[in-house]
């Protein structure tokens, strides 16, 4: 009998990869940020300089591309890019996507 393996399922891995790549694309292209600065540890406001206009654009882009409705407050409460990815992933998991 082969023991069950632990870890993320392929579906979870694909979701994580999709969220990761789409969010970075949104930050780099829609918000015109330098791709080399868009790292998981980059702080959204302090490092990337997101302001209320950028956040509003991001909210719309995230909803259109990933199907996740976030509020501006949720984005501002996400300290880093990785934190925002986690919020998006948790919403996709709840929605069963």
C-alpha positions as CSV (number, residue, x, y, z in Angstrom):
1,X,0.0,0.0,0.0
2,X,1.4,3.4,-1.0
3,X,1.0,6.1,1.6
4,X,-0.9,9.2,0.6
5,X,1.4,12.1,-0.2
6,X,1.1,15.3,1.6
7,X,1.2,18.7,0.0
8,X,-0.8,20.7,-2.5
9,X,-2.9,19.1,-5.1
10,X,-2.2,19.8,-8.8
11,X,-5.4,22.0,-8.8
12,X,-4.1,24.0,-5.9
13,X,-0.7,24.4,-7.6
14,X,-2.3,25.6,-10.8
15,X,-4.4,28.1,-8.9
16,X,-1.3,29.3,-7.0
17,X,0.6,29.7,-10.2
18,X,-2.3,31.5,-11.9
19,X,-2.8,33.9,-9.0
20,X,1.0,34.5,-8.8
21,X,1.4,35.3,-12.5
22,X,-1.8,37.2,-13.0
23,X,-1.2,39.4,-9.9
24,X,2.3,40.2,-11.0
25,X,1.0,41.0,-14.5
26,X,-1.6,43.3,-13.1
27,X,0.9,45.1,-10.9
28,X,3.5,45.4,-13.7
29,X,1.3,46.1,-16.7
30,X,-2.0,47.6,-15.5
31,X,-0.3,49.7,-12.7
32,X,2.9,50.3,-14.7
33,X,5.3,49.1,-12.0
34,X,8.7,47.8,-12.7
35,X,8.5,44.0,-12.9
36,X,11.8,43.5,-11.0
37,X,10.3,45.4,-8.0
38,X,7.2,43.2,-7.9
39,X,8.4,40.5,-5.6
40,X,6.5,38.6,-2.9
41,X,8.1,40.6,-0.1
42,X,7.5,44.0,-1.8
43,X,5.3,46.1,0.3
44,X,2.4,47.4,-1.7
45,X,2.4,51.0,-0.4
46,X,5.9,51.5,1.0
47,X,7.9,49.8,-1.7
48,X,5.6,49.9,-4.8
49,X,4.0,53.2,-4.0
50,X,0.4,52.1,-4.5
51,X,-2.1,54.9,-3.9
52,X,-5.9,55.0,-3.9
53,X,-6.0,55.4,-7.7
54,X,-3.7,52.4,-8.3
55,X,-5.7,50.3,-5.8
56,X,-9.0,51.1,-7.5
57,X,-7.5,50.0,-10.9
58,X,-6.1,46.9,-9.2
59,X,-9.5,46.0,-7.7
60,X,-11.1,46.1,-11.2
61,X,-8.3,44.1,-12.8
62,X,-8.3,41.4,-10.1
63,X,-12.0,41.0,-10.5
64,X,-11.9,40.9,-14.3
65,X,-8.9,38.5,-14.6
66,X,-9.3,36.3,-11.5
67,X,-13.0,36.6,-10.7
68,X,-12.3,37.7,-7.2
69,X,-14.1,40.8,-5.8
70,X,-11.9,42.6,-3.3
71,X,-12.4,45.9,-1.6
72,X,-9.8,48.7,-1.7
73,X,-9.5,48.2,2.1
74,X,-8.6,44.6,1.7
75,X,-5.8,45.6,-0.7
76,X,-4.5,48.3,1.6
77,X,-4.6,45.9,4.6
78,X,-2.4,43.5,2.6
79,X,1.1,44.6,3.5
80,X,2.9,42.8,0.7
81,X,2.4,41.3,-2.7
82,X,2.5,37.8,-1.0
83,X,-0.2,38.9,1.5
84,X,-2.4,40.0,-1.4
85,X,-1.8,36.7,-3.2
86,X,-2.9,34.9,-0.1
87,X,-6.1,36.9,0.2
88,X,-6.9,36.2,-3.5
89,X,-6.2,32.5,-3.1
90,X,-8.4,32.2,0.0
91,X,-11.3,33.8,-1.9
92,X,-10.8,31.3,-4.8
93,X,-10.7,28.4,-2.4
94,X,-13.9,29.5,-0.7
95,X,-15.5,29.9,-4.1
96,X,-14.3,26.4,-5.2
97,X,-12.2,27.7,-8.1
